[in-house]
């Protein structure tokens, strides 16, 4: 799945990194995958683009969730004091 219709701002909000950084990471991963595949490994069942997108979304979601939990704990302790 490609996301050319998204603006740069919406793309960064969705993925967590700028489009240029994403494209650089994708190129690096594809180059590494072709090197590994030349040695006789299996092909990926999911495309590298979707795999990188899902990984970055998962990481950014966990980071946001962790930040929200920490803020909730801080607010709870402020209310007690």
N, C-alpha and C positions, 0 to 999 in steps of 0.2 A: 504494500500500500504506500502510495506516495502522497505527500502533503504540499504540492506546489501552490494550492489555492489559499493557503494560510499566509497572513502577513508575518513579517519577522517577529513582531511583538507577540502575536498569538502563538507562533511556533515556539518561541522561548518559554511562554507560559505553559504550554502543553508538555514540552520535553524537559525543560530546565536548563538548557544551554542554547547559545546562539546557533543559527543555522550554519555559519561558517565552521564553528567548532564541531558540530554534528557531522558535517560533510568530511572534515579532516579525519575524525574518528572512524567514520564509515569506510573511507578509502584505506586507512591503515588496517582495519579488520578484514576487508576484502582481500587485500594483498597477503595478509597472513593466512587467510583461509585457502587461497589458491596455492600457496606454498605447501600447506599441510595436505591439501587434496592431491598434489602431485605425487606425494609419497604413498598414496593408496588408501586414504581414509574415506569414510562415507560422506556423501553430500548432506548438507543441512536440510532438515525437513521444513524449516521456516527460513525465509529470506533474511539475509544479514541486516537489511534495512529495518525490518520489523523486529528482529531480535534486539538490535541496538535501541530502537525506540522503546520497546517494552522494558528493557533494563534501565534506561534513564528515567522513564516514568515511574518505575517501581522505586528507584533510589530517591527521586525527588519527593515522592509521596511519603516514604518512610521518614525522610528528613523533616517534612512539614508536620507530620503526625507527631514526631518526637518533640519538636519545638512547641507544639500546642499542648502536649502533656506536661512539659516542664513549666510552661506558663500557667497552666491550671493548678499545678502543685504550689507554685509561688503565690498565686492568688489565694489559695486555700490557707496557706500559712499566714499570710497577711491578715486574713479575716480572723484567725484564731488569736493572733497577737493583738 
